[in-house]
Amino acid sequence: MSRARPILFASAFLVAAVATRIGWEGYQRLAGHEVTMSVVGIDPFELEHSHNSPLVFEDLFPPDTICPTPVGNKDRVLIFGGHWLSILPVRGAGALGDADEGHRWQGVDAWASGMDAKSTGRLAVMGTASCRPWANGIAIRTQIGIDQFHATEAEAIVIRAALRRVYGPPKTQAVLSIGLDGRARLLGLIVNGQRIDLRGWPRR
């Protein structure tokens, strides 16, 4: 009996830790600020066979767009890696087409810490951004800790159908919750105008 007690205590502690973690993640999703960001790379083949797909946060902008750059104390940004972004809603031609399709969010400045990023009064998220030229402007790619997603079989069927609905490149966005801790959490997708909430686990 004495040997069983430590095992029982350890099991109870593990269950409590997992429950606390799940509760914390749920709270952050609900309490977070909901935003949308343009994504590319959803793979219908992978969705059909494994219900997983890569997800790349990238948007296209006109040539006069300024790439997100380190601001404030640039030495601090370089030392700490600039792993925070302040983000703003943007409009206009890009991966989503014209302005009538509404807002999507994009990183505008890189910061050394969350405190620095939040000091602007803008929404802050943990992540980095990089830019590359493209034919008609620049492409801004954002890394925010989400590089793939999992869907249930039913969700995968709906996503594949939405991808086929429009001829040509699909217009896709990720619906995110930016938690009070600065982490981005995936809530769902908007594919060619159709919102699809992801209930599968893990959503990343």
C-alpha positions as CSV (number, residue, x, y, z in Angstrom):
1,M,0.0,0.0,0.0
2,S,2.8,2.4,0.9
3,R,4.4,1.9,-2.6
4,A,1.0,2.6,-4.3
5,R,0.6,6.0,-2.6
6,P,3.4,7.8,-4.4
7,I,2.1,6.5,-7.7
8,L,-1.4,7.7,-6.8
9,F,-0.1,11.1,-5.8
10,A,2.0,11.4,-8.9
11,S,-1.0,10.4,-11.1
12,A,-3.3,12.9,-9.4
13,F,-0.7,15.6,-9.8
14,L,-0.3,14.9,-13.5
15,V,-4.1,14.9,-14.1
16,A,-4.4,18.2,-12.2
17,A,-1.5,19.7,-14.2
18,V,-3.1,18.7,-17.5
19,A,-6.5,20.0,-16.5
20,T,-4.9,23.3,-15.4
21,R,-3.1,23.6,-18.7
22,I,-6.3,22.9,-20.7
23,G,-8.2,25.4,-18.6
24,W,-5.5,28.0,-19.1
25,E,-5.4,27.5,-22.9
26,G,-9.2,27.7,-23.0
27,Y,-9.2,30.9,-21.0
28,Q,-6.5,32.5,-23.3
29,R,-8.5,31.6,-26.4
30,L,-11.7,33.1,-25.0
31,A,-10.1,36.2,-23.4
32,G,-7.8,36.9,-26.4
33,H,-8.3,39.5,-29.2
34,E,-9.6,37.9,-32.4
35,V,-7.8,38.8,-35.6
36,T,-7.4,37.5,-39.1
37,M,-4.2,37.1,-41.0
38,S,-3.6,36.0,-44.6
39,V,-2.2,32.5,-45.1
40,V,-1.0,30.3,-48.0
41,G,0.0,26.7,-48.3
42,I,-3.1,24.8,-47.3
43,D,-2.7,21.4,-48.9
44,P,-5.9,19.6,-49.9
45,F,-4.0,16.3,-50.5
46,E,-2.6,16.3,-46.9
47,L,-6.0,17.3,-45.5
48,E,-7.6,14.4,-47.3
49,H,-5.1,11.8,-46.2
50,S,-3.9,12.9,-42.7
51,H,-6.3,15.8,-41.8
52,N,-3.2,18.0,-41.3
53,S,-1.9,20.8,-43.5
54,P,1.0,23.3,-43.4
55,L,0.1,26.9,-42.8
56,V,2.2,29.8,-43.9
57,F,1.4,33.3,-42.8
58,E,2.2,35.5,-45.8
59,D,0.6,38.5,-47.5
60,L,1.4,40.5,-50.6
61,F,1.7,44.3,-50.5
62,P,2.4,47.1,-53.0
63,P,6.1,48.1,-53.5
64,D,5.9,51.2,-51.3
65,T,5.0,49.1,-48.2
66,I,7.5,49.3,-45.4
67,C,8.9,46.0,-44.1
68,P,8.5,45.5,-40.3
69,T,11.7,46.7,-38.9
70,P,13.3,46.9,-35.4
71,V,12.3,50.1,-33.5
72,G,13.1,51.7,-30.2
73,N,16.4,50.4,-28.8
74,K,17.7,48.5,-31.9
75,D,20.6,47.0,-29.9
76,R,18.0,45.4,-27.5
77,V,16.1,44.0,-30.5
78,L,19.2,42.5,-32.0
79,I,20.4,41.0,-28.7
80,F,17.0,39.5,-27.8
81,G,16.1,38.5,-31.3
82,G,13.1,40.9,-31.8
83,H,10.7,38.1,-31.1
84,W,7.7,40.4,-30.6
85,L,5.6,42.2,-33.2
86,S,3.1,45.0,-33.0
87,I,0.3,44.4,-35.4
88,L,-2.3,46.6,-37.1
89,P,-5.3,45.9,-39.4
90,V,-4.5,46.7,-43.0
91,R,-6.6,47.2,-46.2
92,G,-6.0,47.3,-49.9
93,A,-4.7,45.1,-52.7
94,G,-2.8,42.1,-51.6
95,A,-3.3,38.4,-51.2
96,L,-6.9,38.9,-50.3
97,G,-7.7,41.1,-53.3
98,D,-9.4,44.5,-52.9
99,A,-10.3,46.5,-49.9
100,D,-14.0,45.4,-50.0
101,E,-12.9,42.1,-48.5
102,G,-12.3,43.7,-45.1
103,H,-9.5,43.9,-42.6
104,R,-6.7,41.5,-42.0
105,W,-3.8,42.1,-39.6
106,Q,-0.1,42.4,-40.3
107,G,3.1,43.0,-38.3
108,V,4.4,46.5,-38.6
109,D,7.3,46.7,-36.1
110,A,9.7,44.3,-34.4
111,W,10.4,44.6,-30.7
112,A,12.8,43.1,-28.1
113,S,10.1,42.3,-25.6
114,G,6.4,42.2,-25.1
115,M,6.5,45.2,-22.8
116,D,8.2,47.2,-25.6
117,A,5.7,46.1,-28.2
118,K,2.7,46.9,-25.9
119,S,4.1,50.3,-25.1
120,T,2.8,51.6,-28.5
121,G,-0.8,50.8,-27.5
122,R,-1.0,48.4,-30.4
123,L,-1.8,44.7,-30.3
124,A,1.3,42.7,-29.6
125,V,2.1,39.1,-30.5
126,M,5.1,36.8,-30.1
127,G,6.7,36.3,-33.5
128,T,9.0,37.5,-36.2
129,A,8.6,38.9,-39.7
130,S,10.7,38.8,-42.9
131,C,10.2,40.3,-46.3
132,R,11.0,39.3,-49.9
133,P,10.4,40.9,-53.2
134,W,7.7,39.7,-55.6
135,A,6.6,40.8,-59.1
136,N,4.4,43.7,-58.0
137,G,5.7,44.6,-54.5
138,I,6.8,42.8,-51.4
139,A,5.7,39.7,-49.6
140,I,5.7,39.8,-45.8
141,R,6.0,36.5,-44.0
142,T,5.2,36.2,-40.3
143,Q,6.2,33.5,-37.9
144,I,4.0,33.4,-34.9
145,G,4.5,29.8,-33.7
146,I,1.8,28.2,-35.9
147,D,3.1,26.3,-39.0
148,Q,0.5,23.6,-39.4
149,F,-3.0,22.7,-38.3
150,H,-5.1,19.6,-37.6
151,A,-8.8,19.3,-38.7
152,T,-11.4,16.6,-38.0
153,E,-12.5,14.6,-41.0
154,A,-15.7,16.7,-41.3
155,E,-13.7,19.9,-41.1
156,A,-11.3,18.7,-43.7
157,I,-14.1,17.9,-46.1
158,V,-15.6,21.4,-45.7
159,I,-12.2,23.1,-46.2
160,R,-11.4,21.1,-49.4
161,A,-14.9,22.0,-50.8
162,A,-14.3,25.7,-50.0
163,L,-10.9,25.6,-51.7
164,R,-12.5,24.2,-54.9
165,R,-15.3,26.8,-54.9
166,V,-13.4,29.5,-56.7
167,Y,-11.3,29.1,-59.8
168,G,-7.7,30.3,-59.4
169,P,-5.7,30.8,-56.2
170,P,-7.8,30.6,-53.1
171,K,-8.2,33.5,-50.7
172,T,-7.5,32.2,-47.3
173,Q,-7.2,33.7,-43.8
174,A,-6.5,32.2,-40.4
175,V,-8.7,33.3,-37.5
176,L,-6.5,33.8,-34.5
177,S,-6.9,34.6,-30.8
178,I,-4.0,36.8,-29.5
179,G,-4.0,35.8,-25.9
180,L,-3.2,38.1,-22.9
181,D,0.2,36.2,-22.8
182,G,1.0,37.4,-26.4
183,R,0.7,33.9,-28.0
184,A,-1.3,33.4,-31.2
185,R,-3.8,30.5,-31.0
186,L,-5.6,29.2,-34.1
187,L,-9.4,29.3,-33.9
188,G,-10.3,28.6,-37.5
189,L,-10.0,29.5,-41.2
190,I,-11.8,31.7,-43.7
191,V,-11.5,30.0,-47.1
192,N,-12.9,31.9,-50.1
193,G,-15.3,33.9,-47.8
194,Q,-16.5,30.8,-45.7
195,R,-15.5,30.7,-42.1
196,I,-14.7,27.3,-40.7
197,D,-14.1,26.9,-37.0
198,L,-11.6,24.2,-36.1
199,R,-12.7,21.9,-33.2
200,G,-10.0,19.3,-33.8
201,W,-7.1,18.9,-31.4
202,P,-4.4,20.0,-31.5
203,R,-5.2,23.2,-33.4
204,R,-1.6,24.5,-32.8
